[in-house]
Amino acid sequence: MSSQDEKTVLSTENILEALNHVNISAFLDKWGPERVVQVYDPDIQMQGYLIIDNTTLGPGKGGIRISPNITPLGIFKLARLMTWKCALAEIPFGGAQAGIRANPFEIDTIKYIKAFADKIAPFIPNKYIAGPDINVGEKEIAAFVETVGDLLGATGKPTDLGGIAYKNDMAGFGIGVALETSLQVLQDSIRCPNCLSETRIVIQGFGKVGYGTAKYLNSKGAIIIAVNDNWGTLYNSDGIDITKIREFAYAMSKERSLKRSREGMILPRDEIYEIECDVFIPCAYDCAINEDTISQLKTKLIVEGANNSSTTVAERKLFEKGIIILPDILVNAGGIIGSFAEYKKMDATEAFVLIESKIKKNVKLISEKTIDSGLIPRIIAKEIAQQRVLDALEDES
C-alpha cells in the first residue's frame, strides 16, 4: 500500500469514527433538520458538514466556519439557532449552518472553501445561502460564490461583488442597540443605569463581534472597564478608550494582543468574570457562561454577543438570582439582518436603519414580556419565533 493510500484509509477511518459518535436521530424533532449533508474531498482530505434545519420562511441562512472542533451536533445547534434568529427578526430566511473540520492555520482555506462549495453547490441558493463565520472572511466567501457561480449564494461578500460596506460593524451595532433599549425597559428590574453614559461594561472577546460592540458603545459614551482576548484581560476602572486599542483587535498571536496595551492593567484572561460591572457581554466562545463561571460573575445584566454563550442550567440559576440574560437569538441578530439587506441589494444606510428598527422592536417586546410574565427572555423569544414559523406553515397549507 502506498503512502497516499494509507492516508486515505486513515482519513476514512477518522470520518467513520466521528460518525459513530454522533446519533443524528438524537436531535431530530418537528422543526428539523431537513437535511444533514456530509461531504469529503479525498484529494485534499476536506471534510465538511452542511445542516439545513428549517426552510419554512425561506432558504436556510448560516455561516461556514473552519475549525478542528467541528461536530455535526455543534453545527446543528447553530443551524437551529439561525432558524429562531431569522424568525424572530421577521426576515424570509430559514436556519442552516456549515462547517469544515480542519485547522485553518495548517490548510489553504481558499482551496478548502472551493472544494466544499463544489460539493454543496446543488443546494445553493434555493436551500442554503452561506456567509462568513469563524476563520472564514471576505476572501473565502468570494471564492465560494465564484465556485458555485451565483452571487446570491452567499452574503458577506466584498463590496465589488455586491457586499455592503461596514458589514463588520453590523453585529456590534445591533448588540449596542439591544443594550440601549433593554436598559430603558428593564432598569427597575435589574437596578442598572438607564443610559449608556453611566453604565459600566465588561466585554469578553475582542474579535469581530467584541470589537464592533466595544466601538459602538464607546461612541455612545459607555464606560467600558474591561475587554479581553485569548492572552489576557485589559482592565481600567476609569474606562478604556476603544479608539486607542483598536490595533489589538482580531489578534492572532500574543505579540499583537491586548497584552501590549498600556491603557490599563493586564490581568489573566479568565479574571474578566470577576470584575464588578453593570453589564457583561460575552463575545468569545460557546458556553462561556456555565455552572463553573456563574459563581464568579458580579454583574446585573448579560447580553449574549456570541452564539450559544450560556448553558441552560447557568441561565436558569442566574435568572433565579435576578440576573437577566438577553439571548443571542434576540440581541446579536444585526449580522443576519444585515445579510438580508445585502441579499436585497440595500446600501449600508438602509441596512443599519433596518437593524435598528427590528432589534429595538423585539428587545422592547421581549423585555416587557419578561417583566410581566416572570419568564426567562430566551423562553419568550423562542416561543415568538416558533409561532412565526407555525404561522408561515399555516399560510402554506
Legacy VTK file of the C-alpha trace (Angstrom):
# vtk DataFile Version 3.0
C-alpha trace
ASCII
DATASET POLYDATA
POINTS 397 float
0.000 0.000 0.000
1.321 3.419 -0.964
1.732 6.308 1.485
-1.176 8.133 -0.176
-3.395 5.044 0.100
-2.560 4.765 3.813
-3.560 8.416 4.328
-6.844 7.819 2.523
-7.605 4.775 4.688
-6.780 6.709 7.871
-8.961 9.628 6.801
-11.858 7.292 6.062
-11.433 5.620 9.451
-11.414 9.025 11.179
-14.623 10.033 9.422
-16.346 6.770 10.349
-15.166 7.105 13.935
-16.614 10.613 14.130
-19.929 9.478 12.692
-20.102 6.593 15.146
-20.084 9.104 17.983
-22.990 11.072 16.577
-26.545 9.822 16.562
-28.196 12.142 14.040
-31.654 10.995 15.087
-30.975 12.287 18.608
-31.547 15.876 17.518
-34.443 15.352 15.113
-37.734 16.987 16.088
-40.762 18.519 14.399
-38.782 21.614 13.388
-35.958 19.805 11.600
-33.304 19.357 10.444
-34.475 18.926 6.870
-31.070 17.893 5.533
-27.819 16.697 7.086
-25.088 16.662 4.456
-21.558 15.359 4.928
-19.003 15.918 2.179
-15.449 14.765 1.659
-12.762 15.557 -0.896
-10.124 12.785 -0.902
-7.612 14.854 -2.884
-7.146 17.423 -0.108
-8.899 15.479 2.672
-11.506 18.180 3.156
-14.280 17.044 5.486
-17.324 19.273 5.846
-20.903 19.419 7.012
-23.972 21.332 5.924
-27.090 21.180 8.074
-30.240 22.794 6.717
-32.561 22.941 9.687
-35.806 24.565 8.562
-36.751 26.403 5.350
-40.374 27.271 6.136
-39.644 31.007 5.974
-37.085 30.838 3.163
-33.710 29.337 2.200
-31.558 28.297 5.148
-29.139 31.036 6.150
-25.979 30.476 8.144
-22.239 30.854 8.038
-19.406 28.499 7.194
-16.798 28.054 9.887
-13.440 26.289 9.761
-12.293 24.647 12.979
-10.713 21.367 14.084
-13.513 21.067 16.648
-16.410 20.885 14.166
-19.031 18.248 15.014
-22.417 17.519 13.425
-24.140 18.246 16.739
-22.378 21.599 17.074
-23.329 22.551 13.518
-26.917 21.515 14.175
-27.149 23.708 17.292
-26.015 26.710 15.261
-28.432 25.867 12.431
-31.333 25.682 14.889
-30.231 28.967 16.438
-30.413 30.535 12.972
-33.944 29.177 12.494
-35.144 31.055 15.574
-32.985 34.134 14.964
-34.340 34.661 11.445
-37.923 34.010 12.545
-37.628 36.412 15.461
-36.143 39.107 13.210
-39.003 38.527 10.741
-36.784 38.065 7.723
-37.556 35.497 4.993
-34.695 33.124 5.737
-34.662 29.732 7.398
-31.919 28.276 9.543
-28.766 26.491 8.391
-25.070 26.213 9.211
-21.970 24.752 7.609
-18.556 23.783 8.864
-15.250 22.377 7.665
-13.278 20.294 10.122
-9.682 21.475 9.794
-7.058 23.635 11.444
-7.292 26.907 9.481
-3.608 27.644 10.122
-2.486 24.387 8.519
-4.535 24.447 5.304
-5.166 26.599 2.274
-8.570 27.955 3.333
-9.422 29.125 -0.186
-8.777 25.677 -1.628
-10.882 24.062 1.096
-13.756 26.519 0.647
-13.769 25.911 -3.104
-13.842 22.150 -2.592
-16.664 22.497 -0.071
-18.612 24.843 -2.346
-18.311 22.410 -5.236
-19.727 19.585 -3.111
-22.750 21.501 -1.780
-23.492 23.520 -4.952
-26.775 21.657 -5.652
-28.280 23.280 -2.530
-27.231 26.843 -3.465
-29.125 29.245 -3.265
-32.607 27.685 -3.085
-31.947 25.722 0.107
-28.809 27.317 1.554
-27.205 30.767 1.489
-23.733 30.893 3.008
-21.934 33.615 4.947
-18.746 34.325 6.929
-18.112 32.718 10.288
-15.120 31.691 12.379
-11.971 31.665 10.205
-13.997 32.451 7.076
-13.976 36.014 5.769
-14.492 38.031 2.601
-11.818 36.241 0.564
-13.260 32.817 1.322
-16.809 33.994 0.574
-15.649 35.472 -2.734
-14.119 32.088 -3.611
-17.352 30.370 -2.559
-19.639 32.389 -4.853
-17.125 32.120 -7.688
-17.190 28.323 -7.355
-20.983 27.969 -7.180
-21.389 30.575 -9.933
-24.096 32.586 -8.161
-23.679 35.870 -6.269
-26.904 35.122 -4.388
-25.250 32.024 -2.942
-23.672 33.937 -0.052
-23.688 37.210 1.834
-20.689 38.861 3.450
-19.123 39.341 0.017
-16.561 42.030 -0.824
-18.183 45.284 -1.958
-17.052 44.764 -5.557
-19.166 41.590 -5.612
-22.236 43.230 -4.097
-21.325 43.210 -0.411
-22.315 46.059 1.908
-19.770 48.487 3.344
-19.257 48.425 7.140
-20.734 44.929 7.416
-18.241 44.038 10.162
-19.897 46.691 12.339
-23.432 45.356 11.993
-23.408 42.698 14.704
-21.832 45.054 17.239
-24.225 47.834 16.269
-27.186 45.536 16.848
-25.859 44.424 20.249
-25.387 48.043 21.262
-28.916 48.966 20.178
-30.258 45.953 22.096
-28.435 47.028 25.250
-29.633 50.642 24.976
-33.222 49.529 24.520
-33.142 46.977 27.339
-31.709 49.494 29.819
-34.680 51.761 29.225
-37.204 48.949 29.782
-35.500 46.824 32.457
-33.827 49.486 34.604
-36.115 48.982 37.616
-35.902 45.186 37.406
-32.109 44.939 37.200
-31.100 48.124 39.069
-28.940 49.342 36.171
-28.495 52.913 34.941
-30.973 53.809 32.205
-28.370 55.361 29.895
-25.112 54.087 28.451
-23.024 57.013 29.682
-23.493 55.798 33.267
-23.196 52.079 32.529
-20.054 50.111 33.405
-19.496 47.358 30.848
-17.205 44.337 30.520
-16.727 42.727 27.092
-15.322 39.217 26.802
-13.610 38.794 23.426
-12.041 41.382 21.135
-12.625 39.873 17.704
-15.126 40.986 15.094
-18.185 40.974 17.367
-16.435 42.074 20.545
-14.538 44.895 18.890
-17.594 46.022 16.909
-19.670 46.110 20.090
-16.971 47.959 22.017
-16.544 50.506 19.237
-20.260 51.292 19.101
-20.685 51.507 22.881
-17.562 53.651 23.188
-19.008 56.090 20.644
-22.141 56.324 22.816
-20.146 57.215 25.910
-20.452 53.893 27.735
-17.840 53.150 30.397
-16.045 50.046 29.138
-13.884 48.946 32.048
-12.523 45.661 30.667
-12.015 43.737 27.439
-10.081 40.557 26.849
-8.666 38.241 24.222
-7.007 34.843 24.339
-3.872 36.197 26.027
-5.219 38.420 28.786
-7.700 40.942 30.160
-7.225 44.699 29.873
-8.802 46.453 32.885
-9.199 50.143 33.683
-11.717 51.186 36.337
-11.925 54.671 34.797
-12.898 53.299 31.387
-10.979 52.322 28.251
-10.900 54.469 25.126
-11.510 51.818 22.464
-10.064 54.026 19.716
-6.686 53.712 21.453
-6.638 49.907 21.448
-8.148 49.132 18.042
-4.761 47.931 16.766
-5.075 44.960 19.130
-8.438 43.775 17.783
-8.580 40.415 15.962
-5.223 39.392 17.499
-3.924 36.055 16.239
-0.791 35.995 18.403
0.411 37.134 21.823
2.674 39.685 20.134
-0.356 41.514 18.662
-2.679 41.031 21.618
-4.092 43.304 24.313
-1.080 42.407 26.457
0.800 45.110 24.531
-1.680 47.819 25.522
-0.796 50.450 28.094
-4.356 51.668 28.568
-4.830 49.791 31.847
-3.797 46.798 33.957
-3.244 43.421 32.306
-4.929 40.595 34.222
-5.165 36.877 33.452
-7.718 36.156 30.718
-10.368 34.487 32.860
-10.278 37.060 35.657
-12.645 39.021 33.442
-15.526 37.106 35.065
-14.687 38.561 38.485
-14.785 42.247 37.509
-17.767 44.038 39.029
-19.893 45.720 36.364
-23.432 46.601 35.308
-23.350 44.652 32.036
-21.289 41.637 30.970
-21.168 40.941 27.213
-19.703 37.543 26.216
-18.397 37.725 22.631
-15.850 34.937 22.724
-16.955 31.310 22.603
-19.726 28.814 23.302
-20.906 28.239 26.868
-18.697 30.925 28.434
-21.482 31.403 30.978
-21.656 27.999 32.635
-22.051 26.317 36.010
-18.380 26.987 36.846
-18.225 30.652 35.847
-21.560 31.942 37.199
-20.251 31.966 40.770
-17.550 34.423 39.703
-19.825 36.883 37.891
-20.532 40.250 39.523
-22.947 41.781 37.055
-26.618 42.762 36.753
-27.296 42.045 33.087
-25.729 39.727 30.499
-26.062 40.440 26.778
-25.084 37.479 24.592
-22.814 38.776 21.860
-21.624 35.317 20.834
-23.896 32.463 19.802
-24.666 29.846 22.468
-22.861 31.868 25.136
-24.760 30.339 28.063
-25.719 26.890 29.222
-29.365 26.279 30.106
-28.576 25.478 33.730
-26.412 28.576 34.182
-29.073 30.793 32.624
-31.768 29.469 34.954
-29.608 29.830 38.071
-28.674 33.403 37.180
-32.311 34.300 36.493
-33.287 32.972 39.914
-30.691 35.358 41.377
-32.197 38.282 39.462
-29.556 38.406 36.703
-31.177 38.511 33.267
-29.546 37.145 30.118
-30.667 38.759 26.866
-30.278 35.809 24.470
-28.266 35.556 21.265
-31.330 34.991 19.064
-32.569 38.410 20.166
-29.581 40.711 20.521
-26.941 39.579 18.021
-29.269 39.474 15.032
-27.615 42.538 13.467
-25.434 40.359 11.274
-28.275 38.284 9.852
-30.460 41.345 9.304
-27.533 42.972 7.510
-27.165 39.802 5.433
-30.774 40.096 4.363
-30.146 43.736 3.433
-27.237 42.626 1.231
-29.378 39.894 -0.305
-31.984 42.557 -1.194
-29.241 44.859 -2.562
-29.735 47.614 0.008
-26.969 50.066 0.822
-25.245 50.448 4.201
-27.537 53.237 5.419
-30.651 51.209 4.680
-29.108 48.168 6.361
-28.347 49.970 9.627
-31.818 51.536 9.730
-33.346 48.076 9.276
-31.154 46.557 12.005
-32.034 49.297 14.476
-35.781 49.139 13.873
-36.062 45.345 14.093
-33.858 44.909 17.146
-35.484 47.787 19.048
-38.928 46.349 18.376
-38.073 42.843 19.530
-35.984 43.817 22.567
-38.756 46.103 23.803
-41.377 43.395 23.233
-39.443 40.617 24.972
-38.175 42.788 27.838
-41.720 43.914 28.623
-42.987 40.316 28.470
-40.174 39.261 30.819
-41.316 41.810 33.391
-44.990 40.884 33.021
-44.589 37.088 32.957
-41.515 36.441 35.070
-40.199 34.104 32.376
-36.627 33.868 31.102
-36.228 36.087 27.996
-34.937 33.179 25.879
-38.118 31.197 26.522
-40.252 34.135 25.414
-38.080 34.799 22.350
-38.191 31.153 21.231
-41.960 30.973 21.688
-42.424 34.047 19.490
-40.040 32.669 16.851
-41.738 29.277 16.865
-45.149 30.848 16.479
-43.950 32.807 13.457
-42.755 29.584 11.825
-46.074 27.884 12.636
-47.987 30.820 11.180
-45.990 30.520 7.963
-46.775 26.791 7.780
-50.479 27.505 8.176
-50.325 30.100 5.388
-48.795 27.450 3.091
-51.483 24.886 3.811
LINES 1 398
397 0 1 2 3 4 5 6 7 8 9 10 11 12 13 14 15 16 17 18 19 20 21 22 23 24 25 26 27 28 29 30 31 32 33 34 35 36 37 38 39 40 41 42 43 44 45 46 47 48 49 50 51 52 53 54 55 56 57 58 59 60 61 62 63 64 65 66 67 68 69 70 71 72 73 74 75 76 77 78 79 80 81 82 83 84 85 86 87 88 89 90 91 92 93 94 95 96 97 98 99 100 101 102 103 104 105 106 107 108 109 110 111 112 113 114 115 116 117 118 119 120 121 122 123 124 125 126 127 128 129 130 131 132 133 134 135 136 137 138 139 140 141 142 143 144 145 146 147 148 149 150 151 152 153 154 155 156 157 158 159 160 161 162 163 164 165 166 167 168 169 170 171 172 173 174 175 176 177 178 179 180 181 182 183 184 185 186 187 188 189 190 191 192 193 194 195 196 197 198 199 200 201 202 203 204 205 206 207 208 209 210 211 212 213 214 215 216 217 218 219 220 221 222 223 224 225 226 227 228 229 230 231 232 233 234 235 236 237 238 239 240 241 242 243 244 245 246 247 248 249 250 251 252 253 254 255 256 257 258 259 260 261 262 263 264 265 266 267 268 269 270 271 272 273 274 275 276 277 278 279 280 281 282 283 284 285 286 287 288 289 290 291 292 293 294 295 296 297 298 299 300 301 302 303 304 305 306 307 308 309 310 311 312 313 314 315 316 317 318 319 320 321 322 323 324 325 326 327 328 329 330 331 332 333 334 335 336 337 338 339 340 341 342 343 344 345 346 347 348 349 350 351 352 353 354 355 356 357 358 359 360 361 362 363 364 365 366 367 368 369 370 371 372 373 374 375 376 377 378 379 380 381 382 383 384 385 386 387 388 389 390 391 392 393 394 395 396
